[in-house]
Amino acid sequence: MDDSRALFVQIAEQIESSILDGTLPEGERAPSTNELAAFHRINPATAAKGINLLVDRGILIKRRGLGMFVAEGAPESLRSERRQRFAETYLDPMLTEAHAVGLSASEVMEMIRTRGHR
């Protein structure tokens, strides 16, 4: 766990990563609040807050009496969210700076291709 971010956010991100890497596939039961709390030695309310972030986004679904399960389409939904976040976090600022220094999109692409072969 990382002290720079809220624990419940880190819990949600760990579950997201498990979904994306396939260790927690669609339709599978997600770890319970109590399992997460015991594993990370945190308050169950904190673990529940992380799980609820994913429920609110439709990544996990509640099955009454059974627990939380990975929603159908969750991996692609997460990939789409992360691609968008990647573009906003990295590409937009890079393209703004490229424009400021007079680089065209094709010049930027060539720089990426060249550096990608290192």
TIRO-2110 file (N, C-alpha, C; in Angstrom, 1 decimal):
// TIRO-2110
0.8, -1.2, 0.0, N, 1, A
0.0, 0.0, 0.0, CA, 1, A
0.9, 1.2, 0.0, C, 1, A
0.3, 2.3, -0.6, N, 2, A
1.1, 3.5, -0.8, CA, 2, A
0.4, 4.6, 0.0, C, 2, A
1.2, 5.3, 0.9, N, 3, A
0.7, 6.3, 1.7, CA, 3, A
0.2, 7.6, 1.0, C, 3, A
0.6, 7.7, -0.2, N, 4, A
0.3, 9.0, -0.9, CA, 4, A
-1.2, 9.0, -1.4, C, 4, A
-1.9, 7.9, -1.5, N, 5, A
-3.3, 7.8, -2.0, CA, 5, A
-4.2, 7.1, -0.9, C, 5, A
-5.4, 7.5, -0.9, N, 6, A
-6.4, 6.9, 0.0, CA, 6, A
-6.4, 5.4, -0.2, C, 6, A
-6.5, 4.7, 1.0, N, 7, A
-6.5, 3.2, 1.0, CA, 7, A
-7.7, 2.6, 0.1, C, 7, A
-8.8, 3.2, 0.2, N, 8, A
-10.0, 2.7, -0.5, CA, 8, A
-9.8, 2.8, -2.0, C, 8, A
-9.1, 3.8, -2.5, N, 9, A
-8.7, 4.0, -3.9, CA, 9, A
-7.7, 2.9, -4.3, C, 9, A
-6.8, 2.6, -3.5, N, 10, A
-5.8, 1.6, -3.8, CA, 10, A
-6.5, 0.2, -3.8, C, 10, A
-7.4, 0.0, -3.0, N, 11, A
-8.2, -1.3, -3.0, CA, 11, A
-8.9, -1.4, -4.3, C, 11, A
-9.6, -0.4, -4.7, N, 12, A
-10.3, -0.4, -6.0, CA, 12, A
-9.3, -0.6, -7.2, C, 12, A
-8.1, 0.0, -7.1, N, 13, A
-7.1, -0.1, -8.2, CA, 13, A
-6.6, -1.5, -8.3, C, 13, A
-6.4, -2.1, -7.1, N, 14, A
-5.9, -3.5, -7.1, CA, 14, A
-6.9, -4.5, -7.7, C, 14, A
-8.1, -4.3, -7.4, N, 15, A
-9.2, -5.1, -8.0, CA, 15, A
-9.2, -4.9, -9.5, C, 15, A
-9.1, -3.6, -9.9, N, 16, A
-9.1, -3.3, -11.3, CA, 16, A
-8.0, -4.0, -12.0, C, 16, A
-6.8, -4.0, -11.4, N, 17, A
-5.6, -4.6, -12.0, CA, 17, A
-5.8, -6.1, -12.2, C, 17, A
-6.4, -6.7, -11.2, N, 18, A
-6.7, -8.2, -11.3, CA, 18, A
-7.7, -8.5, -12.4, C, 18, A
-8.6, -7.6, -12.6, N, 19, A
-9.6, -7.8, -13.7, CA, 19, A
-8.9, -7.6, -15.0, C, 19, A
-8.1, -6.6, -15.1, N, 20, A
-7.3, -6.3, -16.4, CA, 20, A
-6.3, -7.4, -16.7, C, 20, A
-5.7, -8.0, -15.7, N, 21, A
-4.7, -9.0, -16.1, CA, 21, A
-5.3, -10.4, -16.2, C, 21, A
-6.6, -10.5, -15.9, N, 22, A
-7.3, -11.8, -16.1, CA, 22, A
-7.3, -12.7, -14.9, C, 22, A
-6.7, -12.3, -13.8, N, 23, A
-6.7, -13.1, -12.6, CA, 23, A
-8.1, -13.1, -11.9, C, 23, A
-8.9, -12.1, -12.3, N, 24, A
-10.3, -12.0, -11.8, CA, 24, A
-11.1, -11.8, -13.0, C, 24, A
-11.5, -12.9, -13.7, N, 25, A
-12.3, -12.7, -14.9, CA, 25, A
-13.8, -12.4, -14.7, C, 25, A
-14.4, -12.0, -15.9, N, 26, A
-15.8, -11.7, -15.8, CA, 26, A
-16.6, -12.8, -15.2, C, 26, A
-17.6, -12.4, -14.4, N, 27, A
-18.4, -13.4, -13.8, CA, 27, A
-17.9, -14.1, -12.5, C, 27, A
-16.6, -13.8, -12.2, N, 28, A
-16.0, -14.4, -11.0, CA, 28, A
-16.3, -13.6, -9.8, C, 28, A
-16.4, -14.3, -8.7, N, 29, A
-16.6, -13.6, -7.4, CA, 29, A
-15.4, -12.8, -7.0, C, 29, A
-15.6, -11.5, -6.6, N, 30, A
-14.5, -10.7, -6.2, CA, 30, A
-14.3, -10.9, -4.7, C, 30, A
-13.1, -10.5, -4.2, N, 31, A
-12.9, -10.7, -2.8, CA, 31, A
-13.9, -9.9, -2.0, C, 31, A
-14.3, -10.4, -0.8, N, 32, A
-15.3, -9.7, 0.0, CA, 32, A
-14.6, -8.6, 0.8, C, 32, A
-15.5, -7.8, 1.3, N, 33, A
-15.0, -6.7, 2.2, CA, 33, A
-14.1, -7.2, 3.3, C, 33, A
-14.6, -8.3, 4.0, N, 34, A
-13.9, -8.9, 5.1, CA, 34, A
-12.6, -9.5, 4.7, C, 34, A
-12.6, -10.2, 3.5, N, 35, A
-11.3, -10.7, 3.0, CA, 35, A
-10.3, -9.7, 2.7, C, 35, A
-10.7, -8.6, 2.1, N, 36, A
-9.8, -7.5, 1.8, CA, 36, A
-9.3, -6.8, 3.1, C, 36, A
-10.2, -6.6, 4.0, N, 37, A
-9.9, -6.0, 5.3, CA, 37, A
-8.9, -6.8, 6.0, C, 37, A
-9.1, -8.1, 6.1, N, 38, A
-8.1, -9.0, 6.8, CA, 38, A
-6.8, -9.1, 6.1, C, 38, A
-6.8, -9.2, 4.8, N, 39, A
-5.6, -9.3, 4.0, CA, 39, A
-4.7, -8.0, 4.2, C, 39, A
-5.4, -6.9, 4.1, N, 40, A
-4.6, -5.6, 4.1, CA, 40, A
-4.5, -5.0, 5.5, C, 40, A
-5.2, -5.7, 6.5, N, 41, A
-5.2, -5.2, 7.8, CA, 41, A
-5.7, -3.8, 7.9, C, 41, A
-6.9, -3.6, 7.3, N, 42, A
-7.6, -2.3, 7.3, CA, 42, A
-9.0, -2.5, 7.8, C, 42, A
-9.6, -1.4, 8.1, N, 43, A
-11.0, -1.4, 8.5, CA, 43, A
-11.9, -1.9, 7.4, C, 43, A
-12.9, -2.8, 7.7, N, 44, A
-13.8, -3.2, 6.7, CA, 44, A
-14.6, -2.1, 6.0, C, 44, A
-14.8, -1.0, 6.7, N, 45, A
-15.5, 0.1, 6.0, CA, 45, A
-14.7, 0.7, 4.9, C, 45, A
-13.4, 0.7, 5.1, N, 46, A
-12.4, 1.2, 4.1, CA, 46, A
-12.4, 0.3, 2.9, C, 46, A
-12.4, -1.0, 3.1, N, 47, A
-12.5, -2.0, 2.0, CA, 47, A
-13.8, -1.8, 1.3, C, 47, A
-14.9, -1.7, 2.0, N, 48, A
-16.2, -1.5, 1.4, CA, 48, A
-16.3, -0.3, 0.5, C, 48, A
-15.6, 0.8, 1.0, N, 49, A
-15.6, 2.0, 0.2, CA, 49, A
-14.9, 1.8, -1.2, C, 49, A
-13.8, 1.0, -1.2, N, 50, A
-13.1, 0.7, -2.4, CA, 50, A
-14.0, -0.1, -3.3, C, 50, A
-14.6, -1.1, -2.8, N, 51, A
-15.5, -2.0, -3.6, CA, 51, A
-16.7, -1.2, -4.1, C, 51, A
-17.2, -0.3, -3.3, N, 52, A
-18.4, 0.5, -3.8, CA, 52, A
-18.0, 1.5, -4.9, C, 52, A
-16.8, 1.9, -5.0, N, 53, A
-16.3, 2.7, -6.1, CA, 53, A
-16.5, 1.9, -7.4, C, 53, A
-16.2, 0.6, -7.3, N, 54, A
-16.3, -0.2, -8.5, CA, 54, A
-17.7, -0.6, -8.8, C, 54, A
-18.5, -0.8, -7.8, N, 55, A
-20.0, -1.0, -8.0, CA, 55, A
-20.6, 0.2, -8.7, C, 55, A
-20.3, 1.4, -8.2, N, 56, A
-20.9, 2.6, -8.7, CA, 56, A
-20.5, 2.8, -10.2, C, 56, A
-19.4, 2.3, -10.6, N, 57, A
-19.0, 2.4, -12.0, CA, 57, A
-19.4, 1.2, -12.9, C, 57, A
-20.1, 0.2, -12.3, N, 58, A
-20.6, -0.9, -13.0, CA, 58, A
-19.5, -2.0, -13.3, C, 58, A
-18.4, -1.9, -12.6, N, 59, A
-17.3, -2.9, -12.8, CA, 59, A
-17.6, -4.1, -11.9, C, 59, A
-18.1, -4.0, -10.8, N, 60, A
-18.6, -5.1, -9.9, CA, 60, A
-20.1, -5.0, -9.8, C, 60, A
-20.7, -6.1, -9.6, N, 61, A
-22.2, -6.2, -9.4, CA, 61, A
-22.4, -7.0, -8.1, C, 61, A
-23.4, -6.5, -7.4, N, 62, A
-23.8, -7.2, -6.2, CA, 62, A
-24.8, -8.3, -6.5, C, 62, A
-24.6, -9.5, -5.9, N, 63, A
-25.6, -10.6, -6.0, CA, 63, A
-26.0, -10.9, -4.6, C, 63, A
-27.2, -10.5, -4.3, N, 64, A
-27.7, -10.6, -2.9, CA, 64, A
-27.4, -12.0, -2.3, C, 64, A
-26.8, -11.9, -1.2, N, 65, A
-26.5, -13.2, -0.5, CA, 65, A
-25.3, -14.0, -1.0, C, 65, A
-24.7, -13.5, -2.1, N, 66, A
-23.6, -14.2, -2.7, CA, 66, A
-22.3, -13.4, -2.7, C, 66, A
-22.4, -12.1, -2.8, N, 67, A
-21.2, -11.3, -2.8, CA, 67, A
-21.1, -10.4, -4.0, C, 67, A
-19.9, -10.0, -4.3, N, 68, A
-19.7, -9.1, -5.5, CA, 68, A
-19.0, -9.9, -6.6, C, 68, A
-19.4, -9.6, -7.8, N, 69, A
-18.9, -10.4, -8.9, CA, 69, A
-18.5, -9.4, -10.0, C, 69, A
-17.5, -9.8, -10.8, N, 70, A
-17.0, -9.0, -11.9, CA, 70, A
-18.1, -8.9, -13.0, C, 70, A
-18.5, -7.7, -13.3, N, 71, A
-19.6, -7.5, -14.3, CA, 71, A
-19.1, -7.9, -15.7, C, 71, A
-20.1, -8.3, -16.5, N, 72, A
-19.8, -8.6, -17.9, CA, 72, A
-19.4, -7.3, -18.6, C, 72, A
-18.3, -7.4, -19.4, N, 73, A
-17.8, -6.2, -20.1, CA, 73, A
-16.8, -5.4, -19.2, C, 73, A
-16.6, -5.7, -18.0, N, 74, A
-15.8, -4.9, -17.1, CA, 74, A
-14.3, -4.8, -17.6, C, 74, A
-13.7, -5.8, -18.1, N, 75, A
-12.3, -5.6, -18.6, CA, 75, A
-12.2, -4.5, -19.7, C, 75, A
-13.1, -4.6, -20.6, N, 76, A
-13.1, -3.6, -21.7, CA, 76, A
-13.5, -2.2, -21.2, C, 76, A
-14.4, -2.2, -20.3, N, 77, A
-14.8, -0.9, -19.7, CA, 77, A
-13.5, -0.2, -19.0, C, 77, A
-12.8, -1.1, -18.3, N, 78, A
-11.6, -0.6, -17.6, CA, 78, A
-10.5, -0.1, -18.6, C, 78, A
-10.3, -0.9, -19.6, N, 79, A
-9.4, -0.6, -20.7, CA, 79, A
-9.7, 0.8, -21.3, C, 79, A
-11.0, 1.0, -21.6, N, 80, A
-11.5, 2.2, -22.2, CA, 80, A
-11.2, 3.4, -21.3, C, 80, A
-11.6, 3.2, -20.0, N, 81, A
-11.3, 4.3, -19.0, CA, 81, A
-9.8, 4.6, -18.9, C, 81, A
-9.0, 3.6, -18.9, N, 82, A
-7.6, 3.8, -18.8, CA, 82, A
-7.0, 4.5, -20.0, C, 82, A
-7.5, 4.1, -21.2, N, 83, A
-7.0, 4.7, -22.4, CA, 83, A
-7.3, 6.2, -22.4, C, 83, A
-8.5, 6.5, -22.0, N, 84, A
-9.0, 7.9, -21.9, CA, 84, A
-8.1, 8.7, -20.9, C, 84, A
-7.8, 8.1, -19.8, N, 85, A
-7.0, 8.7, -18.7, CA, 85, A
-5.6, 8.9, -19.3, C, 85, A
-5.1, 7.9, -20.0, N, 86, A
-3.7, 8.0, -20.6, CA, 86, A
-3.6, 9.2, -21.5, C, 86, A
-4.6, 9.3, -22.4, N, 87, A
-4.6, 10.4, -23.4, CA, 87, A
-4.7, 11.7, -22.6, C, 87, A
-5.5, 11.9, -21.6, N, 88, A
-5.6, 13.1, -20.9, CA, 88, A
-4.4, 13.4, -20.1, C, 88, A
-3.8, 12.4, -19.5, N, 89, A
-2.6, 12.6, -18.6, CA, 89, A
-1.3, 12.8, -19.4, C, 89, A
-1.1, 12.1, -20.5, N, 90, A
0.1, 12.1, -21.2, CA, 90, A
0.1, 12.7, -22.5, C, 90, A
-0.9, 12.3, -23.3, N, 91, A
-0.9, 12.8, -24.7, CA, 91, A
-1.2, 14.3, -24.8, C, 91, A
-2.3, 14.7, -24.2, N, 92, A
-2.7, 16.1, -24.3, CA, 92, A
-1.6, 17.1, -23.9, C, 92, A
-0.9, 16.9, -22.7, N, 93, A
0.2, 17.8, -22.4, CA, 93, A
1.3, 17.7, -23.3, C, 93, A
1.6, 16.5, -23.8, N, 94, A
2.7, 16.3, -24.8, CA, 94, A
2.4, 17.0, -26.1, C, 94, A
1.2, 16.9, -26.6, N, 95, A
0.8, 17.6, -27.8, CA, 95, A
0.8, 19.1, -27.6, C, 95, A
0.4, 19.6, -26.5, N, 96, A
0.4, 21.0, -26.2, CA, 96, A
1.9, 21.5, -26.2, C, 96, A
2.8, 20.8, -25.6, N, 97, A
4.2, 21.2, -25.6, CA, 97, A
4.8, 21.1, -27.0, C, 97, A
4.4, 20.0, -27.7, N, 98, A
4.9, 19.9, -29.1, CA, 98, A
4.5, 21.1, -30.0, C, 98, A
3.3, 21.5, -29.8, N, 99, A
2.8, 22.7, -30.6, CA, 99, A
3.6, 23.9, -30.1, C, 99, A
3.8, 24.1, -28.9, N, 100, A
4.5, 25.2, -28.3, CA, 100, A
6.0, 25.3, -28.9, C, 100, A
6.6, 24.2, -29.2, N, 101, A
8.0, 24.2, -29.7, CA, 101, A
8.0, 24.0, -31.2, C, 101, A
6.9, 24.0, -31.8, N, 102, A
6.8, 24.0, -33.3, CA, 102, A
6.9, 22.6, -33.9, C, 102, A
6.6, 21.5, -33.2, N, 103, A
6.6, 20.2, -33.8, CA, 103, A
5.3, 19.8, -34.3, C, 103, A
5.3, 19.2, -35.5, N, 104, A
4.0, 18.8, -36.1, CA, 104, A
3.7, 17.4, -35.5, C, 104, A
2.5, 17.0, -35.8, N, 105, A
2.0, 15.6, -35.3, CA, 105, A
2.9, 14.5, -35.9, C, 105, A
3.2, 14.7, -37.2, N, 106, A
4.0, 13.6, -37.8, CA, 106, A
5.5, 13.6, -37.2, C, 106, A
6.0, 14.8, -36.9, N, 107, A
7.3, 14.8, -36.2, CA, 107, A
7.3, 14.1, -34.8, C, 107, A
6.2, 14.4, -34.1, N, 108, A
6.0, 13.7, -32.8, CA, 108, A
5.9, 12.2, -33.0, C, 108, A
5.1, 11.8, -34.0, N, 109, A
5.0, 10.4, -34.2, CA, 109, A
6.3, 9.7, -34.6, C, 109, A
7.1, 10.4, -35.4, N, 110, A
8.4, 9.9, -35.7, CA, 110, A
9.3, 9.8, -34.5, C, 110, A
9.3, 10.8, -33.6, N, 111, A
10.1, 10.7, -32.4, CA, 111, A
9.6, 9.5, -31.5, C, 111, A
8.4, 9.3, -31.5, N, 112, A
7.9, 8.1, -30.7, CA, 112, A
8.3, 6.8, -31.3, C, 112, A
8.2, 6.7, -32.6, N, 113, A
8.7, 5.5, -33.3, CA, 113, A
10.2, 5.3, -33.1, C, 113, A
11.0, 6.3, -33.2, N, 114, A
12.4, 6.2, -33.0, CA, 114, A
12.7, 5.8, -31.6, C, 114, A
12.1, 6.4, -30.6, N, 115, A
12.4, 6.1, -29.2, CA, 115, A
11.8, 4.8, -28.8, C, 115, A
10.8, 4.3, -29.5, N, 116, A
10.2, 3.0, -29.1, CA, 116, A
11.0, 1.8, -29.4, C, 116, A
12.1, 2.0, -30.2, N, 117, A
12.9, 0.9, -30.7, CA, 117, A
14.2, 0.8, -29.8, C, 117, A
14.3, 1.5, -28.7, N, 118, A
15.5, 1.5, -27.9, CA, 118, A
15.5, 0.2, -27.0, C, 118, A
END
